[in-house]
Amino acid sequence: MRISMEEDKASVSDLLKRAMDGDLEARGALLAKYKPFVLSAVSKVLGRFITDCDDEVSIGLQAFDEALLKFRPSKSTSFLAFAGLVIRRRLVDFIRQQKQKRGNEISLDETLNIEDVDQFEAVERRDEIERFKAELAGFGIRLEEVAENCPRRLDARERAQQAARLLAEDDSIWAYVQRRGHIPISRLEGASGLHRKTVERHRVYIIAIALIYRGPYFYLRDYLEH
């Protein structure tokens, strides 16, 4: 059964709340959902490609789990930014141990504050946006065009996002988009239930959102879902 965007949003929000309250099942579900985020964060710190066999992956997953228990919502930061910084801090500890230059372990409680998280998040978001712009350029799309082509009405925007998710999840349709540089209107029309003219009108927006769903754009996707 296909999960709607609304159900997915509610699911993530509920899981995070339950995990923060110590629900082991919710913590496990979030660890599974955001494992790609953890792998990406670990890879960035190490500056190399990683696999599940690397010890650092276990450190990253443990750090993500730690973030679930320590995160406290605020208006100025997001959970992913907080988790990313915790992962980085714990990996620094681990690397210091491996090099036998550890000294005193970094204390998360003493050193991690809102300013640290906000600064980390700003850098990560800027990096994502630059990568997103480069990928959009491959389709001949400028970032400004995405905003210009965004449906103004909420219901229309949600339908376009649903179409984008369908596009992102269907590998055969996405392969066509990559080869031809445009959406197979009839196939997406049939799969999404959107009118042909609606798909054509919001083509740029649909492709852009599909890229976010398919790519490692964790902060952009978090923004879409919340």
Steps between C-alpha positions, in 0.01 A plus 500: 500500500639837400541748788376852430717804568270608782527158668878501459531846660287396794690174531843666522379761747335236717803271487732782606277592794474137611874444459576805714277344766708182494288282269744235372282402205477860383877546541562192287263621230670841483846342492390292200337796324795734546785256455586661161526834682738344755714344225518833319597684820771245582636510145527880513696493824740232372527647152468162334251240385379266775318167528309327777822316588672818619519541878415865458150407378422341836628815672274710280194287571569510874536877479171530313332292770660724764361804318150350514524486879661840552319715243267764634292683238558871459394762252855562383620156401396168349553146616710410195738789564532394863554135405759594236705692754479221758622252238791728413596545864492129575706420192760754610519318833542168322768627264694647792488166675624321189792739470576476874473874531166503667553714810170574671185378330283776357200542725181534299315660788770761560589599146189452288282810494249663269767719337709191411201323349382806307846555354529134401154506346576816301811342346322172422200672346723721285688193378173322415366797310817526291481130412130535426565796268763299313264205454218728386735651244535153347132529408539857379318634807604795715420505871301819453273321252395251767351775714344664196331173401385403849119467514354783706205309642575253777289219354662541159845504659429181694378324184812608314717372785314169493570475127866578570515222756349254254754614242785455749386154608446358151848412369379435146329839467797673662740329259294647216523846656878469528536386138261750343516789746122526526206320663305230312173689546260216419668249734515740793147619430376143527700422813421820689148578386605857422361665190743513208498881495583510871804276450614712205445828687699391803763289322795697641369482855422126478848414369665711770302340783566153355873576512467585870318173570755294306819675602684531831332834573412437861448860608297593192285190545457573868378847402247352257367251754467740790 
